[in-house]
Amino acid sequence: MLASALAATLTGSLALASPVQAHPNNNSARKLTKAVTLKGILRHLDAFQAIADANGGNRASGLPGYDASADYVARTLAKAGYTVTRQPFEFNFFEEFGSTFTRVAPPPATSYTDGTDYDLMDFSGAGDVTGLVVPVDLALTPPRASTSGCEASDFTPAVTGRIALLQRGGCPFGQKVVNAEAAGAIGAILMNQGDGDPVTNVDRYALFAGTLGEPVGIPAVSVSYYLGEQFAATPDLTVRITAQTTSEVRETENVIAESRTGRRDNVVMAGAHLDSEPDTAGINDNGTGSAALLEVALQMAKVKPNNRLRFAWWGAEEANLVGSTVYVDSLSEEQVDDIALYLNFDMIGSPNYVFGVYDGDDSAQTGAGPGPAGSAQIEDVFESFFASRGLPTNPADFTGRSDYGPFIAVGIPAGGLFTGAEVLKTDEDVARYGGVAGAQYDPCYHEPCDSLDPVADGGDASLYAQLDAEYDLYGNVNTYALDVNADAIATAMITFAYDTSAVNGVPRGPGRSHGAGRSHDAHGDALR
């Protein structure tokens, strides 16, 4: 049932999860999955919620809630006997407090709705600006091969003191807006590109969420292709944009724990991002992955593996995978070669879940290609686990939206689990997993209701009543999905702790960067 309160009140210095249950004989999948309990994982989720409650309702990198989360994880692992490293780094921090977008002239005046008609772009500057809208090198005739705003020469006629209307395509969003600002624009509207078939390529026509990558000095919003096309056809269009934001460079950290035994030249690595979005406790995204990985690590603390185990809790994933990228970039070529494989666990308890397994061999032929050599063998381990329990799975594409991305880019085999985010559940999904068709896998994805009391925090009461009637929910978490996935994590970790030959036996060629040349915001749209 929905958790209406924390199972325990944590005050002062948060109580540490005790690793006393850990046993050196947790050395098989059967024993380890028995030791990794739902109760133990929920204890960590309770701690994360208590941290969020004490820190403005969130655990975002660059804010005190993340620092407290990192302290909790690091102290718990150190007490269990791991060698713990805290890796600090700087990143671009963004927080939005409110915005408006209004058509002022010609009549009729129109107020647009945030999240429906427009979206304030990440790293938008703050301000209150009103100005004439000037289209910038738009390509409105199919195939709409746009490079709008990519070059300084695009800004003719002049946009000084005006609001630039830009079109997606050709270069990153941030480059377009920086160029507009340099040309004297006081604000920017970035319309979708409108390329491809509007039925099969809906994401190229609809409203999209995007990031500018780093702080800019002017307000910037995104709109659908259709609204942008309407703006371009409206003579003397004047709009007003207001944006209340914080956009600056801040410091955060990764938490990395390593076993004291096992081969240093054959490291089995697993990670989960610890940060939330700035306006949420992040209980599913990614409290679930963080809590399950923490409990697995605790129950493996006394195991003597053949291979070195390395667990990571990443910072600033929500700011475009910064923590995992910093970590991988800090490795020497030899250190990269020493990592046998990387497993990623990001959102593994979505309320309206599916069991997603990363498609290492690209057997689904959807989206990005296969992972580096060895990724298919990682997928096989997870698929075998679910098959042994008679459970279905869905192939999860390597889209580049989570922390496996930097590892794949340098040729490290990767795999992992994912129960879904903003995508709508299909009738076929319902036939396999139950749940509510037409609702998001996580109805509170990136929203304040991603907490242990989603309805009180703004979630759809009717939808959560439907889900709660069918599933055992613990706040915004499906406990069945979380429990099963935790056992899958434990099975993969103990398997590879003793033997990586299935992965190592496949030659690792040059790293493949999926979507090369396209950066991604976490769980979001490509930047160009």
N, C-alpha and C positions, 0 to 999 in steps of 0.2 A: 504494500500500500504506500501512498505518498507519505514521505517523511515530513511531518509538520514541525519537527524540532530536532535538534541534534541529539544523538543517542547519549552523549555525555558532554558536560560542560568543561571546557578546558580554559583555565585561567592562568594569568601570569605567563611564565615560560611554559610553552605547550608541553604536555606530557609526551614522552617518547614512546613509540611503539616498542614493546619489549621483544627482543629477539630470542628469549629464553626457549621458545618452542623449537628453534632451529636444532637440527640433529645431524651428526655426520653421516647417518644412514639414510638421509633424504637423497639417496644416490641413484634412484631409478624414477622413471616417469610415474609409476604407480605410487611410490612413497611420496614423491614431491607433490603430486597433484592432491594427495590426501592432506598434506601439511599446509598447502596454500588454500586458505579458507576464505569464503565470502565475508565472514565476520571480521577477519583480519584486514581485508581490503577496505571494508566499510569504516573501520576505525580510522584509517588514513583519510578517507573522504570526510569524515566528521571533523578531523583536524583541519583539513583545507577549508571547510565551511566556516569553522570557528575563526581561522585566520582572516578570511574574507570579511566576516562580520565585524572583526576588530579593526579592519583597515578599509573602510569606505565601501565595502561590498565587492571588492575585487582582489585579484592576485596578479596583476599585470606587471611585466618587467618594467623597471624604472620607477615603481611605486612600492611603498612599504609592505604591502601584502605579498609581493613576490619575494622580497628579502626574507620575510618570516617563513614563507614556504620553503625557500632554499635552506634556511637554518634548520627547519624541522627535518627535512630529508637528510641533510648532511650529518646532523647529530645522531639521528637514528641509525644511519649506516656506520658511522664511526664506532658507536656503541656495540654494533654487531661484529666489529672486527675488520671491516674493510679499510683499505687505504683510500682516503677521501681527498680529492683535489677540487678546489673551487677556482674556476677560470674566469676572471673578470674581463669585460670588454665594453666598449662604447657602442651605442646604436642610436638610430634616429627614433625618437619617441614622439608619438602623436596621441592626443586625446581630444575628443569632440564633446562640447557641452551643449551645443544647440546651433541651429541654422534655420534660415528662411530663404525662399526663392520666389520672387513675385514678378509678374508682368505688370509694368506700370503703364505703358502706352504702346500702341494705340489701344483705345477702349475695345472690349471691356477689360478692366483690371482683373488679374487672375492670380490667386495664391496657389502655388504648386505644393504637393504633399511629399514630404521626405520619405524615401523608401518606395514610393509609388511612381512619382513623376520625376524625381531627381535624387541624387545621392551626393552628399558632401564627400569629396575625395580625401583619402588619407594623406596627411601632410599638407592639406590646404592651409593657406595663411588665414589669420583672423582679420576681420574687418566688416565694415558696413558700406557697400558701394552701390551706386546707381549710375547707369550709363547706357549709351547707345550700343547695341549689339552689332559687331562687325564680322561678317563671315571671312574666314581666312583660308584661301586656297582649297575650298571644298570640292569634292568629286562626287556629284549627286547623280551622275549618269552611269548605269552599269557598265563595267564591273566594279566601279567605285574604288579604283586603286589609289587610295588616298595616302599622301605624305603631308597632310595639312599641318603646318606649324613646325615641321622638322628643320626648316632652314630659316635663317633670319630674313632672307629675301622674300619669304612667304607673306610677310606682314606689310603688304601694299594692297589697298590703301592703309594709311596709318591708323594704328589702334590707340594712340596716346590719349589717355583719359577716357577710354572706352572699354567695353567688355568683348573679348575675343571669342568667337564661336569657332571651335576647332573640331576636327573629325579624327576618330581613331584610325590608326594605321601608319606603318612606315617607320616609326620610332617610338620609344617609351613615352608614356603620358607625361612624365616629369619633364622631359626635354621640350615638349610642346609648350608646357605652361611656363617654364623658365624662359623660353624664347619670347613668349607673349609678354611676360613681365619686363624683360630687357627692352622690348619694343615700346614700352610705356603703357601697356594695358593695366587697368585697375582691377580686373577680374577675368575669369575664364569659364567658358562652358564647353565641355568635351562631349560631343555626340558620338554614339556608336557608329561603326563604319558602314553597315548596311550592305556588306558584300556576301555573295553566295545566295543560295535559295532561302527565302524567308521562312519556309516550312522546316527544312532540315538544318538550317543554321540560325535558329531563333536567337542564340546567344550573341549573334553579330548585329541584331536589330533591337533587342530589348534593352531596357535600363540595365546598367551594369555597375558593379562596385569595383573601384580601382584605387591604386595607390600611386602617388607621385614619386615615391622612393626616398625622398628627402625633403626637409622643410622648404617651402617657397613663401614668398612674401605677399601673395594676393589670394583672395578667396577663389576656389575652383570647385565646380560641381560637374557631375556627369548626368547625361540624359539619354533617352533612347534615340535611335536613328530617326524615328518618325517625328518626335518632338523637335529634334534638331533641324530636320527638313522643313518643318513648319516655321521655325524661327528664321531660317534662311530666306523663306519666301515672304516674310512680313516686313514691309518697308518701315523704316524709322522705329524699329522695335527697341523699346527701352525696358530694362529689367533692373531689379534690385536684388543683391545677394548679401545676406548677413551670415557671418560665421564666427562662432565663439570656439576657439581651439587653443590647445597648447601644442606646439610643434618645435622640438629642440633636441639636442644631443644629450643623452643620459647614459649612465653606467648600469650594467646588470652583470649576471654571471651564469655559467654552467656549473652543475654539480656532477662530478664524476667519481665513481667508486670502483675499485679494482680488487679482485681477490689476491690473496698473498701467495697463492700457489698456482701451478699450471704453467705451460710453456709461454714464455714472453713473445716468442716469434709466431704464435698461432692464437690470436686473440679472438674470442667470441664476444661480440659487442651488441648491446641492445639499448635502445633509447626511447624516451617519451618527453614531449615538451611539458614543462612545468608551469609555464605562464598562461594566464587567461587574457581575454580581451579586457580593455580598461574598465568596462561597465558591468562586469559579471564575475561571479565566483569561479566560473569555469569548472563546474563539477563533472560534467561529461567531457568537455573540451578544455583541458585534457586531464582533469582530475582522475578520470577512470584509468587512462594509460599510466599515469604517474603512480597512482596508488597500487595498481596490480603489479607493476614492475617492481615497486618498492617491496611489496610483500613477497614476491618471488625471490628477490635478492636476499631478504632476511632469512627465508627458509633454506637458502642455499649457502648461508654464511659459513657453515662448518663442513660443507662438502669439499672433498679434495679432488678438484677436476684435473683432467689431463691437460686441458687448455686454459689459458688465463681468461678470466671473466671480467668484462668491463661494462658497467652500467652507467648510463648518462641521463641526466635530467636537464633538458635544454632550456635556456632563456631566450626571450625575444623571438620565438617561432612565429608569433602573430605579427611581428614586424618584418616578415619576409625571410624566415628561416635563418636569422642572423647568428644565433648561438651555434647551431650545428655547422654552419658555413665557416665561422671563425675557428671552430675546433678542427675541421678537416684541413683548412688552409694552414693551420699551425703545424701540421704533421710533415715530417720529412718523407722522402720517397720510401725509405726503408720502413718507417713507421706505418705508412699506408700499406705496404706489402705484408706487414705483420698482422693486419686485421683480416682474419679469415672470412668474416661475414658481418653484416649489420642487420639487426631486426628492429623494426619500428612499430610503436604502438600508440596510435593517436586516435582517440575517440573509440572506445571498445565497449561502451554500454549505452548506446543511443536508445531512447525510449521506444521508438518505432523501428527497431533494428533489422538489419540483415547481417549475416556472417560473411563479411568481405575478407578475402585472402588476396594479397597482392599477386598479380598475374606475372610471375617471373619469366615464363616462356612465351608470353603474349598469345596464348592459345585462343583467347577471346577475340583477337584481331580488332581491338578497339583502342583508339587513342594512341598513346605512345607505344613504342616497340618494346621488346623484352628487356629485362635487366641484364647487367653484366653476367658473363658465364658463371654458373653456379647458382644463380637466382632461381632457376627452374627447380633445382634440387631442394632449395629452401621451401619453395611452394609445396613440393611433394610432401615434406614433413608435416606441414600444417594440414594439407588435404587429407593425408592419412589419418591424422588425429580426428578430424571431423567425421571421416568415413567410419572410423572405429566406433563412433557413437551414433552412427546412423543419421547424421545431421547434414543438411544441405549447405552449400556455400555459393557465394557470388564472386566472380573475378573482379578484383579492384585494380584499376589501371594505375600505372606509375605516371601520374599527371604532373609531378613535381611540386605538389601542394603541401608536402610535409617533409620531415627531416631526413628521410632516406635520400632526398635529392642530391645533396653534396657528396654523399658516399657513392652513389651511382655514377656521379660525374667523374670520379677518379678510379672507376673500375672495380669497386668493392661490391661483391654479390650482396643483394638485399632482399628482404621480404618483410612480411608483417601482417597485421590485422587492422580492420577498419569496419565499423558498424554503420557508417553513413552520417552525412551532415545535412545540407540544405536540399538535396535532391528529394523529389516526391516518391513515395512508395507506390509501386505498381500493383495491379491486380495479381500479376504473376508472383510478385514478392509475397503478397498476402497469402496466396495459396501455399507457399513454402514455409512462411514464418509466422503467419497470423498478422495482427495489427490493423492499421487503418490506411486504406488506399487513398491516395491523393493528399496525404499529409506528409510533411518532411520526416525523414528518418529521425532527425533531432528537431522537434518543433521549436526548441529554444536555442537553436544554433546561433552563437554570437549575440545572444540577447541576455538581459539581466535575469531572466527566469531560468538560466542554466545554473540551478542552485538545488539545495535540498528541499526547497519549498517553492516549486515553479509557479503554481497558481497564485500564491500570495505575491510573487515577484513579477506578475504580469502575464503568465502563460494562459493559454486558452483553456478555461475550466471545463468546457464541454469535451474537448479533445482529450484532456488528461483524464477525465472521468471514463471515457471509452477505453483508453489505454490501460488505466488502472483496473478496470473490470476484467481485462483479459490477461494482463501481465502482473507480475509482482514488481512494482516500482519503488525505488528508494529515492525520493525526490525526482530529479531529471535523469535517473539512471534505471535501466532495465537490469534487474539483478540477475536474471537468468543469463542474459547475454554476457554480462560482466563475469559471472562465475565460470561459464564455459570458456570464454576467451582467456581468463586467467589460467585455467588448466592447459589451454593450448600453448600459452607462453611458457609455462613450467615445462611442458613436454619438449618443446623446441630447445629451450635453454639447457635442460639436462642431457638431451640427445647430443647437442653440439659441444657441450662441456667435455664430453668424453671422446667424441669422434666427429671430425669434420671432413672425413675422407670423401664423402659424396660430393662435397662442395670443392675441396682442394684438388680433387682428382680431375677437375675440369680446368684446362688452362685458362688463366685470366688474361684476356687480351687488353688492348687499350681501352680506357674508360669511355663509356658512351654517355653523352650528355643529352638527356631527353628534352626535346624542345630547345636545342641549342640556340642561343641568341635571344631567348625569351625568358625574362625574369618573371617570377610569379609572386603575388602576395599570398600569405598563408591562407589556405582553403579558398582562394579567390581567383579572380580573373588574371590572365596574362597581362603584362603591362603594356602590350602593344598589339 
